[in-house]
Amino acid sequence: MEEEVQLYIEDSEDKMKKAVSHLEDELARVRAGKATPTLLDGIMVDYYGSLTPLNQVSNINTPDARTIAVQPWEKSMIEPIEKAIQAANIGLNPMNNGETIRLNIPPLTEERRRDLVKQVRNFGETTKVSIRNARRDANEAFKKLKKDGLAEDIEKDAELEVQELTNKYIAKVDKILEQKEKDIMTI
């Protein structure tokens, strides 16, 4: 019985870790006014008939804080890469010089910064809900095990442990959100 309890605790922690990891991935795509190659993550390019991630057909770097440079490995890929960036609708207009594609990151207005902070907070709230759902699932499993003969003190200890994990991961989310909001609001 106690092994099952431990498995449920580990499972809930794993779900919480995945929720935080997903939040970090989502926040990496939020444009905070400075150029980062992660803004282009998730963009798929038509590479000879198959969709391929942009970072697998080109070199992506940031020569300065306001520019992303995309250097295709084959010159014939410039046009498909440009089309993919435009189709991704990330608010950036690609310019090419025949060899590289440059994306200039415009400075954010105060209103846009506030909108981004709201968006970031929504991501954070969704993540917190996922963490609480993992806690709820574990607690329901403990109640079922109690009906099957698990001792009440073991159930209470397990619920307390899951609550501590929940508090830990929600604090992590708050810290991540605070850092991202600071990044967005910094001019």
PERAHU-V317543 format. One record per run of one state. SS is the DSSP state (H for helix, E for strand, - for the rest). FROM is the first residue (numbers start at 0). TO is the last residue. If there is no record, write none. Layout:
ss/from/to
SS/FROM/TO
SS/FROM/TO
//
This chain:
ss/from/to
-/0/0
H/1/27
-/28/35
H/36/39
-/40/42
E/43/46
-/47/48
E/49/52
H/53/55
-/56/56
E/57/63
-/64/65
E/66/71
-/72/73
H/74/87
-/88/92
E/93/95
-/96/99
E/100/103
-/104/108
H/109/146
-/147/150
H/151/184
-/185/186
//
